[in-house]
Amino acid sequence: MKAKTVLPAVAMTAVSMVLTLAVVVMWLGGAVPWPVALVVGLGIDGGWLATLAYERRLAAQGDHNRVVTGVGWCFGLLAAGVLVAHALTTQGSAAAWLAVAWLPIAAKALWLVHGLWEGTALTDTALNAIRGIQQEARDEAAVARARLRAEAATEETRLTAVTAAGARVAAVQAKTAETLSKAWATLETARAGEDTSRALTCVTTPVTADVTARWELPVWGPTEPVAALESVPALTDEALDVLVDQIRHSQTPPLSYREMATRFRAAGHSASEVRLRAAWKRVVA
């Protein structure tokens, strides 16, 4: 992976150095001897490479120097400036030279990107661990979403069933109320009728002559059932003897009959006085 990321920067650097050297030799070759022009071109490329090598060594050590970085960018800008100046002074092919004038800056930028990649590079073990954690988190999120959707669907089904049952109950109650209302209206009509009053008067006049006969409708209301009290089974003689003996010997010296009887009833037990005295006599004897 490291070779794949560094190859574009190396290729761009080589192309920009060749172009810079060629442009310097062609541009200055007519004004100065070509060896001088060659030295100038190699000086620009050499300075560029020297600062790049030193910057790469510092990066390998985990260090950084702004001066070295600044000098490297200066050499890159100088190479780009040479290409731009040559393109502007060349007749007929200025556009072509301007099209490649950005290569030194691009090469420097690629080395910068490669350095950033190296600073954040991880081993295969770490990458596999990160992928495993991410996959586990995605699995847990998917399971949680599925659980929530299932619970929501179940709750929706339950609410639908409850609503339907409530609607049926309400319909039955409404129908029952309507039936009761009609029956009550019939009773009220019969009670308020003149024939009913005359009939009641005929029946009650011989008995209570001064009382106006009336027929009152019954009053209906809700009733609450009362739970029946549970009967406590009576103690057998053997169980009663055991309880009396335990309570009597719960302290030293043993308790008297009155103290034993008081504690017996305070503990929630029930027995008649006759049976309790008989048990006491059996225990004491």
ZIZI-V191907 format. One record per backbone hydrogen bond with DSSP energy under -0.5 kcal/mol. CO is the residue of the C=O (numbers start at 0). NH is the residue of the N-H. If there is no record, write none. Layout:
co=CO nh=NH
co=CO nh=NH
This chain:
co=0 nh=4
co=1 nh=5
co=2 nh=6
co=3 nh=7
co=4 nh=8
co=5 nh=9
co=6 nh=10
co=7 nh=11
co=8 nh=12
co=9 nh=13
co=10 nh=14
co=11 nh=15
co=12 nh=16
co=13 nh=17
co=14 nh=18
co=15 nh=19
co=16 nh=20
co=17 nh=21
co=18 nh=22
co=19 nh=23
co=20 nh=24
co=21 nh=25
co=22 nh=26
co=23 nh=27
co=24 nh=28
co=27 nh=30
co=27 nh=31
co=32 nh=35
co=32 nh=36
co=33 nh=37
co=34 nh=38
co=35 nh=39
co=36 nh=40
co=37 nh=41
co=38 nh=42
co=39 nh=43
co=40 nh=44
co=41 nh=45
co=42 nh=46
co=43 nh=47
co=44 nh=48
co=45 nh=49
co=46 nh=50
co=47 nh=51
co=48 nh=52
co=49 nh=53
co=50 nh=54
co=51 nh=55
co=52 nh=56
co=53 nh=57
co=54 nh=58
co=55 nh=59
co=56 nh=60
co=57 nh=62
co=58 nh=61
co=64 nh=68
co=65 nh=69
co=66 nh=70
co=67 nh=71
co=68 nh=72
co=69 nh=73
co=70 nh=74
co=71 nh=75
co=72 nh=76
co=73 nh=77
co=74 nh=78
co=75 nh=79
co=76 nh=80
co=77 nh=81
co=78 nh=82
co=79 nh=83
co=80 nh=84
co=81 nh=85
co=82 nh=86
co=83 nh=87
co=84 nh=88
co=85 nh=89
co=92 nh=96
co=93 nh=97
co=94 nh=98
co=95 nh=99
co=96 nh=99
co=97 nh=100
co=99 nh=102
co=101 nh=105
co=102 nh=106
co=103 nh=107
co=104 nh=108
co=105 nh=109
co=106 nh=110
co=107 nh=111
co=108 nh=112
co=109 nh=113
co=110 nh=114
co=111 nh=115
co=112 nh=116
co=113 nh=117
co=114 nh=118
co=115 nh=119
co=116 nh=119
co=117 nh=120
co=122 nh=126
co=123 nh=127
co=124 nh=128
co=125 nh=129
co=126 nh=130
co=127 nh=131
co=128 nh=132
co=129 nh=133
co=130 nh=134
co=131 nh=135
co=132 nh=136
co=133 nh=137
co=134 nh=138
co=135 nh=139
co=136 nh=140
co=137 nh=141
co=138 nh=142
co=139 nh=143
co=140 nh=144
co=141 nh=145
co=142 nh=146
co=143 nh=147
co=144 nh=148
co=145 nh=149
co=146 nh=150
co=147 nh=151
co=148 nh=152
co=149 nh=153
co=150 nh=154
co=151 nh=155
co=152 nh=156
co=153 nh=157
co=154 nh=158
co=155 nh=159
co=156 nh=160
co=157 nh=161
co=158 nh=162
co=159 nh=163
co=160 nh=164
co=161 nh=165
co=162 nh=166
co=163 nh=167
co=164 nh=168
co=165 nh=169
co=166 nh=170
co=167 nh=171
co=168 nh=172
co=169 nh=173
co=170 nh=174
co=171 nh=175
co=172 nh=176
co=173 nh=177
co=174 nh=178
co=175 nh=179
co=176 nh=180
co=177 nh=181
co=178 nh=182
co=179 nh=183
co=180 nh=184
co=181 nh=185
co=182 nh=186
co=183 nh=187
co=184 nh=188
co=185 nh=189
co=186 nh=190
co=187 nh=191
co=188 nh=192
co=192 nh=196
co=193 nh=197
co=194 nh=198
co=195 nh=199
co=196 nh=200
co=197 nh=201
co=198 nh=202
co=199 nh=203
co=200 nh=204
co=203 nh=206
co=203 nh=207
co=206 nh=208
co=207 nh=210
co=213 nh=215
co=217 nh=219
co=222 nh=224
co=224 nh=226
co=230 nh=232
co=235 nh=239
co=236 nh=240
co=237 nh=241
co=238 nh=242
co=239 nh=243
co=240 nh=244
co=241 nh=245
co=242 nh=246
co=243 nh=247
co=244 nh=248
co=246 nh=249
co=247 nh=250
co=247 nh=254
co=255 nh=259
co=256 nh=260
co=257 nh=261
co=258 nh=262
co=259 nh=263
co=260 nh=264
co=261 nh=265
co=262 nh=266
co=263 nh=268
co=264 nh=267
co=271 nh=275
co=272 nh=276
co=273 nh=277
co=274 nh=278
co=275 nh=279
co=276 nh=280
co=277 nh=281
co=278 nh=282
co=279 nh=283
co=280 nh=284
